[in-house]
């Protein structure tokens, strides 16, 4: 798609340059916008091919959410170390609550903090800035990967990669 659209841009430039009109500005902006996203897509695809997501195993030690624990021989459940009980806060909001696989999962928001709570204990925590940005936090619980993602205006909960709950967030 990038190659074909690049050819289209070249042909457009050759034909539009001799008799340039102000109405071509919209076409030029549209071509620049599409080229930007095509190049961004190719760049991200290349990064995904070169750096695939790691496959989790019982000998993994860290995935960004916490420290994995498990039997050194590779037996037993793979679980992220819990970070203790949720921090006390006068102002809190449960963004998502879901029960699955003998787990009571909550995504909780307090001032400047997002917590992924499983069965009453925090397994992942992320500081939230003043300007809300997209994020994804995850934890392993008895070999099951639990993730929550905020993307533009949606809070989504995944269990083993399957979307289990979602909610539109406006603030």
C-alpha positions in Angstrom: 0.0 0.0 0.0 2.9 2.4 0.8 4.6 1.8 -2.5 1.4 2.3 -4.5 0.4 5.4 -2.6 4.0 6.8 -3.0 3.6 6.3 -6.8 0.2 8.1 -6.6 1.9 11.0 -4.7 4.6 11.3 -7.3 2.1 11.3 -10.2 0.0 13.9 -8.3 3.1 16.1 -7.8 4.1 15.9 -11.4 0.6 16.8 -12.7 -0.2 19.4 -10.1 3.1 21.3 -10.0 2.9 23.0 -13.5 -0.6 24.4 -12.9 -0.7 24.8 -9.1 -4.1 26.0 -7.7 -5.1 26.8 -4.1 -7.6 23.9 -4.2 -4.7 21.5 -4.4 -3.8 22.3 -0.8 -6.5 19.9 0.5 -5.2 17.2 -1.7 -1.6 17.8 -0.5 -2.7 17.7 3.1 -4.6 14.5 2.5 -1.7 12.8 0.8 0.7 13.9 3.6 -1.7 12.6 6.3 -2.1 9.2 4.5 1.7 8.9 3.9 2.3 9.6 7.6 0.1 6.8 8.8 1.3 4.3 6.1 4.9 5.0 7.1 4.0 4.7 10.8 2.2 1.4 10.1 5.3 0.0 8.3 7.6 1.1 11.1 5.4 -0.5 13.8 5.1 -3.7 11.8 8.9 -3.9 11.5 9.3 -3.4 15.2 6.7 -6.1 15.9 8.5 -8.5 13.7 12.0 -7.7 15.1 10.8 -7.6 18.8 8.0 -10.1 19.3 6.3 -10.4 22.7 8.2 -12.8 24.9 6.7 -16.1 25.7 6.2 -16.5 29.4 7.5 -19.6 31.1 8.0 -20.7 34.7 11.5 -19.4 34.7 10.6 -15.8 33.8 11.6 -13.3 36.4 10.0 -10.0 35.4 7.4 -8.6 33.0 7.1 -5.0 34.1 4.2 -5.5 36.5 6.0 -7.4 39.2 8.3 -10.3 40.0 7.2 -13.8 39.0 7.4 -16.5 41.6 7.1 -20.2 41.1 8.7 -23.5 41.8 12.3 -23.5 40.6 11.8 -26.9 38.9 9.1 -25.2 36.7 6.2 -26.8 38.5 3.3 -25.1 40.1 1.4 -21.9 39.2 3.1 -18.9 37.7 2.0 -15.8 39.8 3.1 -12.2 39.9 4.2 -11.2 43.4 1.4 -9.2 45.1 2.1 -5.6 46.1 0.0 -6.0 49.2 -3.4 -4.6 50.0 -4.9 -1.6 48.0 -3.7 1.7 49.3 -6.2 3.5 51.5 -7.8 6.5 49.8 -10.7 8.7 50.6 -11.4 9.2 46.9 -11.5 6.0 44.7 -13.4 4.7 41.8 -13.8 1.1 40.6 -13.4 1.3 36.9 -14.1 -2.4 36.1 -15.1 -5.3 38.3 -15.3 -8.8 36.9 -15.3 -12.4 38.3 -13.7 -15.2 36.3 -11.6 -18.3 37.0 -12.1 -18.1 40.8 -10.8 -14.5 40.7 -12.5 -11.3 41.8 -10.8 -8.7 39.5 -11.0 -5.0 40.0 -9.4 -2.1 38.2 -9.4 0.7 40.8 -8.5 4.4 40.3 -7.4 6.6 43.1 -5.9 10.1 42.7 -2.8 9.6 40.5 -2.9 5.8 40.8 -4.4 2.8 38.9 -4.4 -0.6 40.6 -5.1 -4.1 39.3 -6.6 -6.0 42.2 -7.2 -9.7 42.2 -9.0 -11.3 45.2 -8.4 -8.2 47.4 -4.6 -7.9 46.7 -2.8 -5.5 44.3 -0.8 -7.3 41.6 0.0 -4.4 39.4 0.0 -0.6 39.9 0.6 2.4 37.7 1.0 6.0 38.5 -1.4 8.2 36.5 -0.3 11.6 35.3 -2.3 14.8 35.3 -2.9 14.3 31.5 -4.4 10.9 31.0 -2.4 8.7 28.6 -2.9 5.3 27.2 -1.6 2.4 29.3 -1.6 -1.3 29.8 -0.8 -3.0 33.0 -0.7 -6.8 33.5 -0.2 -9.5 36.1 -0.1 -13.3 36.2 -2.3 -15.1 38.7 -2.0 -18.9 38.9 -0.8 -19.0 35.3 -3.6 -16.8 34.0 -2.6 -13.4 32.5 -4.8 -10.6 33.6 -4.5 -7.2 31.9 -6.2 -3.9 31.9 -5.9 -1.3 29.1 -6.9 2.3 28.8 -7.0 3.4 25.2 -8.4 6.9 24.4 -11.8 6.6 26.2 -12.2 2.8 26.9 -11.1 0.8 29.9 -10.8 -2.9 28.9 -10.1 -6.0 31.0 -8.5 -9.1 29.4 -8.1 -12.5 30.9 -5.6 -14.7 29.0 -5.9 -12.3 26.1 -9.7 -12.5 25.8 -11.7 -9.3 26.3 -13.9 -10.0 29.4 -15.2 -6.5 30.2 -15.1 -3.1 28.8 -16.3 0.3 29.8 -16.2 3.8 28.2 -14.4 6.3 30.4 -14.9 10.0 30.0 -12.8 11.1 33.0 
